[in-house]
Every structure is written in C-alpha cells, then in structure tokens.
Amino acid sequence: MTATTTALPPQLSSRVGFFQGISQMFTLAWRSTVSVKHEPKQLADISFQPIIFTLLFTFVFGGAISGDRHAYLQFMIPGMLVMSMLFATINVGIGLNTDLSQGVFDRFRSLPIARWAPLAGRIIGDQFKQVWSVLLVVGVGLLLGFRPEKGFLGVLAAGLLLLVFAIAFSWVPTLVGVAADQAEKVQVFAFAVILPLNFVSGVFAPVESMPSWLQAFAEVSPVAILLKACRGLMNGGVGVTSAVIWSLVWAAVIAIVFGALSVRALKKRI
C-alpha cells in the first residue's frame, strides 16, 4: 500500500532574516523603478495633474484668494508639493493590485522571500516618482515666479521631509491596493479620501476662512501639519520645528499601523 501525500502551496515566508529581507526589498524596488522605462505613461498622471492644477489655481483663483498671483505662488507651491506627493502614492496601491490580479504574487509564493518585501519594495521603488513630482512642481513654480525665502536649502529640506512622509503614507494605498479586488477602487479612494483631505488642510486657501469645525480638524490633520512644516521650511514662519517633529511622529504612526495591516491583508489574500 502506497501512502499518498498532497503538497501544500508554498507561502511567502515571515522567517527570512531581517537583512536578507532588506536585500529582497531593494531587488523588488529596482524592479518597480525600471518598470517606468517600459511604461513611461506611469509618469503621465503625476506630471500633467500638478502642471494643470498649478496653472489653473495661479491664473484663475490666485488673484481672488490672495489679491496677487506672486503672493499666491508663495502660499500655494508648498501645498501643491504635498498634494502631488499624496496622489503619487496611489500608484503604489494600483501597482500592487495589478500584480496581485495578474498572478505576480503567485510567482513570489514559490520563492523564499519575506512576506513584507514585495510591499516595501514597491513603496521604495516608487520614490523615484516622488522625486520627479517634487522637481516638476518646483520647476513650474520657479518659471511662474515662485521664489522661496529660505532658498535652495529650504526647498531641499522640505523635499526630504516630503519623501520621508511619502514612504510612510504609501502604506495607506498599499492596504487599499491589497484589499481591493479591482484597481479602479484604489482610484476611487484617491478622489474620495485624498482629494478632500488636501482641500480641508489649506492646500489652496487659508483654513481661517473655513467653518470652526473644519479648522479644528485641520489643527490635528497630519496633512495640514506636514503642509505647515513645508511652508515654514521654504518660506519661514512660526512653529516650523514643532510642525516638522509632529510630521515625523505622524509618519512613524502611519507606517507602523498601516504597514502591519497591509502585511496582514496580504497574508489573507494569497
């Protein structure tokens, strides 16, 4: 009599060494980065939207909001950087959802790879797009007359803070991308959550003109705090150090909470 055994499907491992997982993360990050070479349209969304919004709000609403387009550029460009960063993170969720739908993660399951490496690799790889987004917005702003009071170092400091926050916030669309059964639902999340979050945080207009309950929300919103930090680093102001510290605290909290939830969601899905 011959015993019959049934082979269990391999699983992404959670017991891979930390440094081995880091190496796997960077390998998958490189895969995500070079995908832009084969699909340059990935840069289309994060290129056209900042340019159109910058031109639209500067020339249509700038005079009405600030009374002077140059003054409005000083106010709006840091906000445009924050909004562009948040929207660029959506590509992480869409890319992961596409990989899951097309069976890429089925291939990963056959490899001795850390469970979190494909998620973190996608996030790190997409930082190239974040850098592109920052350079594009600052470049368009300079052409229109934006002149940061703190000069190049202020813009550099704000850009680095944005990249740190982008790595943390990317775990939010990562969770949505893993949990959603269609990539379109990740895009719905962008317009249903991220767009309103930007508008009520004072990206395009001062929060002082909003209802008191919206002002109270803006006081504790991580997006509004990040926006205050970026404006302060680029143009100066009161409470910049506190805003930078609280932005980093929010980034750490978001990364820990949504990182754990994303890995748990991936474990349930595959």
URRA-V953058 format. One record per residue. N is the residue number from 1. PHI is phi in degrees with one decimal (none if undefined). Layout:
N,PHI + N,PHI
//
This chain:
1,none + 2,-104.6 + 3,-74.3 + 4,-106.9 + 5,-117.2 + 6,-110.3 + 7,-72.9 + 8,-80.3 + 9,-65.7 + 10,-65.6 + 11,-121.8 + 12,-61.3 + 13,-87.5 + 14,-103.4 + 15,-109.3 + 16,-69.0 + 17,-58.6 + 18,-59.4 + 19,-69.0 + 20,-66.4 + 21,-64.9 + 22,-61.5 + 23,-61.1 + 24,-65.1 + 25,-60.6 + 26,-69.2 + 27,-62.4 + 28,-73.2 + 29,-65.1 + 30,-63.8 + 31,-58.7 + 32,-68.2 + 33,-66.8 + 34,-72.0 + 35,-64.7 + 36,-64.5 + 37,-61.8 + 38,-89.3 + 39,-131.4 + 40,-62.1 + 41,-64.4 + 42,-61.5 + 43,-86.8 + 44,-62.3 + 45,-62.1 + 46,-81.3 + 47,-100.5 + 48,-71.1 + 49,-60.4 + 50,-62.1 + 51,-65.4 + 52,-64.1 + 53,-64.5 + 54,-63.4 + 55,-64.9 + 56,-63.4 + 57,-73.7 + 58,-69.7 + 59,-90.3 + 60,-98.0 + 61,-107.9 + 62,-56.1 + 63,-64.4 + 64,-72.4 + 65,-81.5 + 66,-110.6 + 67,83.1 + 68,-154.1 + 69,-64.3 + 70,-65.1 + 71,-64.1 + 72,-67.7 + 73,-61.3 + 74,-61.0 + 75,-81.3 + 76,-85.7 + 77,-58.3 + 78,-58.7 + 79,-65.6 + 80,-64.0 + 81,-62.6 + 82,-64.2 + 83,-64.8 + 84,-63.0 + 85,-62.5 + 86,-64.1 + 87,-68.9 + 88,-64.8 + 89,-66.9 + 90,-60.7 + 91,-59.9 + 92,-63.6 + 93,-64.4 + 94,-65.4 + 95,-62.9 + 96,-66.4 + 97,-62.5 + 98,-64.6 + 99,-60.5 + 100,-66.3 + 101,-69.4 + 102,-91.3 + 103,86.6 + 104,-61.4 + 105,-70.5 + 106,-64.7 + 107,-67.8 + 108,-61.2 + 109,-63.3 + 110,-84.8 + 111,-111.2 + 112,-76.7 + 113,-128.3 + 114,-63.6 + 115,-61.9 + 116,-88.6 + 117,-61.4 + 118,-63.3 + 119,-72.0 + 120,-65.5 + 121,-62.5 + 122,-63.0 + 123,-65.1 + 124,-64.7 + 125,-62.6 + 126,-77.3 + 127,-66.6 + 128,-58.5 + 129,-68.7 + 130,-64.9 + 131,-62.3 + 132,-59.6 + 133,-63.2 + 134,-62.8 + 135,-61.1 + 136,-66.6 + 137,-64.6 + 138,-63.2 + 139,-62.8 + 140,-63.9 + 141,-61.3 + 142,-62.9 + 143,-63.7 + 144,-84.7 + 145,121.6 + 146,-69.8 + 147,-132.0 + 148,-62.9 + 149,-65.0 + 150,-91.1 + 151,68.3 + 152,-62.0 + 153,-64.5 + 154,-65.1 + 155,-64.4 + 156,-62.9 + 157,-64.0 + 158,-64.8 + 159,-63.8 + 160,-65.6 + 161,-62.7 + 162,-62.2 + 163,-66.1 + 164,-62.7 + 165,-66.7 + 166,-63.0 + 167,-61.2 + 168,-71.5 + 169,-68.0 + 170,-60.1 + 171,-68.1 + 172,-69.6 + 173,-65.5 + 174,-63.1 + 175,-62.0 + 176,-63.8 + 177,-65.1 + 178,-74.7 + 179,-80.1 + 180,-75.5 + 181,-92.3 + 182,-140.1 + 183,-64.2 + 184,-61.7 + 185,-70.1 + 186,-68.7 + 187,-67.9 + 188,-61.4 + 189,-58.4 + 190,-62.1 + 191,-83.4 + 192,-85.3 + 193,-118.7 + 194,-70.4 + 195,-62.5 + 196,-61.2 + 197,-60.7 + 198,-68.9 + 199,-63.3 + 200,-81.3 + 201,-94.3 + 202,89.5 + 203,-66.1 + 204,-110.1 + 205,-147.1 + 206,-59.2 + 207,-73.9 + 208,-63.0 + 209,-87.4 + 210,-90.0 + 211,-56.9 + 212,-59.6 + 213,-70.1 + 214,-75.3 + 215,-63.3 + 216,-63.0 + 217,-64.2 + 218,-64.0 + 219,-63.8 + 220,-110.4 + 221,-65.0 + 222,-62.5 + 223,-68.6 + 224,-65.2 + 225,-66.8 + 226,-62.1 + 227,-62.2 + 228,-61.9 + 229,-65.0 + 230,-66.5 + 231,-62.1 + 232,-66.3 + 233,-64.8 + 234,-90.3 + 235,-121.0 + 236,83.8 + 237,147.8 + 238,-95.6 + 239,77.4 + 240,-67.2 + 241,-59.2 + 242,-61.7 + 243,-64.8 + 244,-64.8 + 245,-62.1 + 246,-68.3 + 247,-63.9 + 248,-69.4 + 249,-63.8 + 250,-60.7 + 251,-60.7 + 252,-64.7 + 253,-63.6 + 254,-61.5 + 255,-63.6 + 256,-67.0 + 257,-68.4 + 258,-76.0 + 259,-64.4 + 260,-65.0 + 261,-65.0 + 262,-67.6 + 263,-64.0 + 264,-65.1 + 265,-65.3 + 266,-65.0 + 267,-62.0 + 268,-74.8 + 269,-83.2 + 270,-109.9
//
